[in-house]
């Protein structure tokens, strides 16, 4: 049965391996270049110019790694479309299930062999790509310190392996229920995309209870803000240590009072752009940040991998139950 499964699956497998090889070459080349650039910048800015290193690296490689990240998120979905959805529908549409499912092996054994091999192959391809991208983007991720950012979190380390397992079984289940390849592919694509959108914003923040902490605001942090509001609201705060910031208060003074409506704060904003950070920092300001600490990263990675693996197991159960029913 393993030999037969390989014979039927080898074309998709070889195409996947060829694509992985092409991606691997590009990823390794970019990784080596980004690491060399990082060492050059670190030697150039020995006086603690971390923001300059970050700016240079993201200018040079940010777009490439964003594209690679989106591609990696799409890979499990593509595998589910082209490997999972046709797994059963190909037999049903060709009518070969009448022969295959009437041999000495049971339908359950047939499905276990095929689904097991294809799922393992999908997890392997996705895992290797994730490993390469995690290594390649290592220096950029180190400087940016943004590993909880949705795109980065979903395209690094072990979480993509869980996505791949889920996508393959999702496609297989859709094919079994719909009995047609194209509709099964459409359902797989929509369902996988919806989960990839919902999980980062609906489920992931609740893997653990966030904590609230006081973060002093320095001149360097103010310079890197994406927005400073007229009444103390700020945006784009980068908190040292790389936590996942859920929400940030307005700027507060040492007594915890909002400074946005004070004359002092308004006078600072009326100064030149180069003077604003120093003026605000002199007020010893801070913000209250609701966050997930950085040390929860691997816990969240395991939670998300387990979540999608668990969904894959549940859907596989539906497949094994459904394949025992009457099939025309």
C-alpha positions, 0 to 999 in steps of 0.5 A, a space after each residue: 500500500 505504501 508503494 501504491 501511495 507513493 506511485 500515485 503521489 510521486 508527481 506532487 511530491 517531486 514538484 513540492 521538493 523542486 519548489 522547496 529546493 528553489 526557495 531554499 537556494 534563495 532563502 540561504 543566499 538572502 540569509 548569508 547576505 543579511 548576516 554579512 550586512 548585520 556584521 558590517 552595521 554592528 561594526 559601524 555603529 559600535 556606540 549603541 546605534 541599534 535603531 540605525 542597524 534596524 533601519 538599515 536591515 529592514 530597508 535592505 531585507 524587510 520586503 524580501 522577508 515579508 514576502 517569504 513570510 507570506 509565502 510560507 503561510 500560504 504553503 500549507 494552504 497550497 499543500 491542502 489544495 493540491 495534495 489534500 483535496 484530491 486525495 479521495 476525490 481523484 479516486 471517486 471522480 475516476 471511479 477507481 475506488 470501486 476497485 481499490 476499496 474492494 481489495 484485501 485491504 479495508 478502506 480504513 487501512 487505505 485511507 490511513 496509508 494515504 493520509 499518513 504519507 501525504 500529511 507527513 510529506 506536507 509537514 516535512 516540506 513546510 517544516 524545512 521551509 520554516 527552518 530555513 526562513 527562521 535561520 535566514 531571517 535570524 539577524 533581522 528578527 534579532 534586531 527588530 525584536 518583533 517575533 510576536 508580530 502576526 506574520 513573523 509568528 506564523 512563519 517561524 519555528 514550529 507553528 507552520 508544521 501544525 498548519 500543514 497537518 491541518 491543511 492536508 486533513 482539511 482538504 481530504 475531509 472536504 473532498 470526502 464530503 463534497 466528492 468533487 475536487 474543485 469545490 473541495 479545493 475552494 472550501 479548503 482555501 476559504 476555511 484555511 484563510 479564515 482561520 489564518 485571519 481569525 487565530 492571530 486576533 481572536 484566539 492567540 491573545 487568549 492563550 494566556 492572560 496578559 499582564 500590565 506593566 509600567 514602561 519608562 519612555 526614553 528619548 530613543 523610544 520617542 524617536 521611533 514612535 510611529 505617532 505622537 498624538 496632540 493629547 498624549 496618545 502614542 503609536 508604534 511603541 517598541 518595548 524593550 525585551 520583545 513582548 507582545 504589546 496588546 494595548 498602551 495607555 496615553 503618556 503618564 507622568 511620575 504620579 500616573 496622571 495623563 499629561 496630554 492636556 498639560 501646558 508643558 506637554 503642548 509646549 514640547 510638541 510645539 518645539 522642533 522635531 529634533 527637540 521633541 524627544 528630549 523635551 518629553 523624556 525630561 518629564 520622566 514619562 511612562 506608559 502602562 502596557 498590557 502585554 504578553 511577556 517575551 518568555 511566552 513565545 515558545 509556549 504560544 508556539 506550542 499552543 498554536 501547533 497543538 491547536 492545529 494538530 488537534 484540529 487535524 486529528 478531529 478532522 481525520 476522525 471525520 474522514 475515517 468515519 465518513 469513508 466507511 459509509 456508502 460511496 457511489 
